[in-house]
Amino acid sequence: MFEVIRADIMALRIAPDTRISIDSLVRRLGVSQTPIREALSMLEAIGLVTKRHFVGYCSAPQLNREQFNQLYEARLLIEPFAARCAAERMGDDALRTVVALASEMKADAGDARERFAYQDSELHDLVAAGSGNPILRDALSRLHSHLHIFRLRSHGEVTSEAINEHNTLIDALGAHDGDAAEAAMREHIRRSYDRIAPFADE
């Protein structure tokens, strides 16, 4: 249930800031209310769903330009440093996991944006985990940035450019080059901003 509803939100089949009818989902998916409520609670935890008094569950509002800018300011402060730490501390097994995920993303390029967004979020989380600093990782996870950003815009050009930038970052991680990893992550975030900012609401 979680994956189905998340995909609907990411693909905008459930529009932003829209009430989510549990009864409609029950009829559509052929299940009881319990697994749907559990899925909506999980989606609330990652920021894609909100719960409002007298209304119930709603899809999260779309980012406006101010929120979008604030999100990227926070990312630029935290993620490059996390990448530097990961280059210096990440073990071989963790690095192999990142490389495998990046290869999977390349193979899946062009598929539904909700899948790429999830993979992108997972890759950045693996880098944050590789920093060896759980506070950094937790701070980044609370932004839920990739899920919100990819609701704004995702297409072939965006995914292919992101994949190339990930490869540059991974090369730096593999070389245990903190300077290069920090620079690669900063450049990736800046380019991501430039690609998607035009689609953020004013």
C-alpha positions as CSV (number, residue, x, y, z in Angstrom):
1,M,0.0,0.0,0.0
2,F,2.8,2.4,0.9
3,E,4.5,2.0,-2.5
4,V,1.3,2.4,-4.4
5,I,0.1,5.6,-2.6
6,R,3.6,7.1,-2.6
7,A,3.8,6.5,-6.4
8,D,0.5,8.2,-6.9
9,I,1.7,11.2,-4.9
10,M,5.0,11.4,-6.7
11,A,3.5,11.0,-10.1
12,L,0.9,13.7,-9.2
13,R,-2.0,11.3,-9.7
14,I,-2.9,12.6,-6.3
15,A,-2.5,16.3,-6.6
16,P,-0.6,18.3,-4.0
17,D,-2.6,19.6,-1.0
18,T,-5.5,17.3,-1.8
19,R,-7.6,15.3,0.6
20,I,-6.9,11.6,0.4
21,S,-10.1,9.6,0.7
22,I,-9.4,6.4,2.7
23,D,-12.8,5.0,1.5
24,S,-11.8,5.6,-2.2
25,L,-8.5,3.8,-1.6
26,V,-10.3,0.9,0.0
27,R,-12.6,0.5,-3.0
28,R,-9.8,1.0,-5.5
29,L,-7.2,-1.3,-3.9
30,G,-9.6,-3.9,-2.5
31,V,-8.2,-3.9,1.0
32,S,-9.4,-2.9,4.4
33,Q,-8.8,0.5,6.0
34,T,-6.1,-0.8,8.3
35,P,-3.2,-1.2,5.8
36,I,-4.2,2.0,4.1
37,R,-4.1,4.0,7.4
38,E,-0.7,2.4,8.2
39,A,0.6,3.4,4.8
40,L,-0.6,7.0,5.2
41,S,1.0,7.2,8.6
42,M,4.3,6.1,7.0
43,L,3.9,8.7,4.3
44,E,3.2,11.3,6.9
45,A,6.6,10.4,8.5
46,I,8.5,11.1,5.3
47,G,6.6,14.3,4.6
48,L,4.5,13.4,1.7
49,V,1.2,13.4,3.6
50,T,-0.2,15.6,6.3
51,K,-3.0,14.9,8.8
52,R,-5.4,17.8,9.6
53,H,-8.1,18.2,12.2
54,F,-11.6,17.7,10.8
55,V,-10.2,16.9,7.3
56,G,-8.1,13.8,7.6
57,Y,-5.1,12.8,5.5
58,C,-4.0,15.2,2.7
59,S,-1.1,15.1,0.2
60,A,1.6,17.6,1.2
61,P,1.5,21.0,-0.4
62,Q,3.9,21.6,-3.3
63,L,7.0,23.6,-2.4
64,N,6.8,27.3,-3.2
65,R,9.8,29.3,-4.3
66,E,10.7,30.5,-0.8
67,Q,10.5,27.0,0.6
68,F,12.5,25.6,-2.3
69,N,15.2,28.2,-1.8
70,Q,15.4,27.4,1.9
71,L,15.6,23.7,1.2
72,Y,18.6,24.2,-1.0
73,E,20.3,26.6,1.4
74,A,20.1,23.8,4.0
75,R,21.3,21.2,1.6
76,L,24.3,23.3,0.6
77,L,25.3,23.7,4.2
78,I,25.0,20.1,5.2
79,E,25.5,17.7,2.3
80,P,28.9,18.8,0.9
81,F,30.4,18.4,4.4
82,A,28.7,15.0,4.8
83,A,30.2,13.9,1.4
84,R,33.7,15.0,2.6
85,C,33.2,12.9,5.8
86,A,32.0,10.0,3.8
87,A,35.0,10.1,1.5
88,E,37.3,10.0,4.5
89,R,35.3,7.4,6.5
90,M,33.2,5.2,4.3
91,G,34.1,1.5,4.2
92,D,34.5,-0.6,1.1
93,D,31.2,-2.5,1.7
94,A,29.2,0.8,2.0
95,L,30.9,2.2,-1.1
96,R,30.0,-0.9,-3.1
97,T,26.4,-0.4,-2.1
98,V,26.5,3.2,-3.4
99,V,28.1,2.1,-6.7
100,A,25.5,-0.7,-7.2
101,L,22.7,1.7,-6.6
102,A,24.2,4.3,-9.0
103,S,24.4,1.5,-11.7
104,E,20.8,0.6,-11.0
105,M,19.7,4.2,-11.4
106,K,21.5,4.4,-14.8
107,A,19.8,1.2,-16.0
108,D,16.4,2.5,-14.9
109,A,16.9,6.0,-16.3
110,G,13.7,7.1,-18.2
111,D,11.4,5.1,-16.0
112,A,8.8,6.6,-13.7
113,R,10.0,9.6,-11.8
114,E,8.8,8.3,-8.5
115,R,11.2,5.4,-8.8
116,F,14.1,7.7,-9.7
117,A,13.2,10.0,-6.9
118,Y,13.2,7.2,-4.4
119,Q,16.6,5.9,-5.7
120,D,18.1,9.4,-5.6
121,S,16.9,9.8,-2.0
122,E,18.4,6.5,-1.1
123,L,21.8,7.3,-2.7
124,H,22.1,10.6,-0.9
125,D,21.1,8.9,2.4
126,L,23.8,6.3,1.9
127,V,26.4,9.0,1.4
128,A,25.1,10.7,4.6
129,A,25.3,7.4,6.4
130,G,28.8,7.0,5.2
131,S,29.8,10.2,6.9
132,G,29.7,8.3,10.1
133,N,27.8,11.1,11.8
134,P,24.2,10.1,12.6
135,I,23.2,13.7,13.5
136,L,24.1,14.8,9.9
137,R,22.2,11.9,8.4
138,D,19.2,12.6,10.6
139,A,19.2,16.3,9.7
140,L,19.2,15.5,6.0
141,S,16.6,12.8,6.2
142,R,14.2,15.3,7.9
143,L,14.4,17.5,4.9
144,H,12.8,14.8,2.7
145,S,14.2,17.0,-0.1
146,H,14.3,14.6,-3.0
147,L,10.8,13.5,-2.7
148,H,9.5,17.0,-2.7
149,I,11.9,18.2,-5.4
150,F,11.0,15.5,-7.8
151,R,7.3,16.3,-7.5
152,L,8.3,19.7,-9.0
153,R,10.0,18.4,-12.1
154,S,11.7,15.2,-13.4
155,H,12.4,14.3,-17.0
156,G,15.1,12.5,-19.0
157,E,17.5,15.5,-19.1
158,V,17.2,15.9,-15.3
159,T,17.9,12.3,-14.6
160,S,20.8,11.9,-17.0
161,E,22.5,15.0,-15.7
162,A,22.0,13.8,-12.1
163,I,23.5,10.4,-12.9
164,N,26.6,12.0,-14.4
165,E,27.0,14.2,-11.3
166,H,26.6,11.1,-9.0
167,N,29.4,9.4,-10.9
168,T,31.7,12.3,-10.3
169,L,30.9,12.1,-6.6
170,I,31.3,8.4,-6.4
171,D,34.7,8.6,-8.1
172,A,35.8,11.0,-5.3
173,L,34.4,8.7,-2.6
174,G,36.2,5.8,-4.1
175,A,39.5,7.8,-4.1
176,H,38.8,8.8,-0.5
177,D,39.3,12.4,-1.6
178,G,37.4,14.6,0.8
179,D,38.1,17.8,-1.1
180,A,36.8,16.4,-4.4
181,A,33.8,14.7,-2.7
182,E,32.8,18.0,-1.1
183,A,33.2,19.9,-4.3
184,A,31.3,17.3,-6.3
185,M,28.3,17.3,-3.9
186,R,28.2,21.1,-3.9
187,E,28.3,21.3,-7.7
188,H,25.6,18.6,-7.9
189,I,23.3,20.5,-5.5
190,R,23.9,23.8,-7.4
191,R,23.1,22.2,-10.7
192,S,20.0,20.6,-9.3
193,Y,18.8,23.9,-8.1
194,D,19.4,25.5,-11.6
195,R,17.5,22.6,-13.3
196,I,14.5,22.7,-11.1
197,A,14.1,26.2,-9.8
198,P,12.2,27.5,-12.8
199,F,9.4,25.0,-12.0
200,A,9.0,26.1,-8.4
201,D,6.1,28.4,-7.7
202,E,6.8,32.1,-7.2
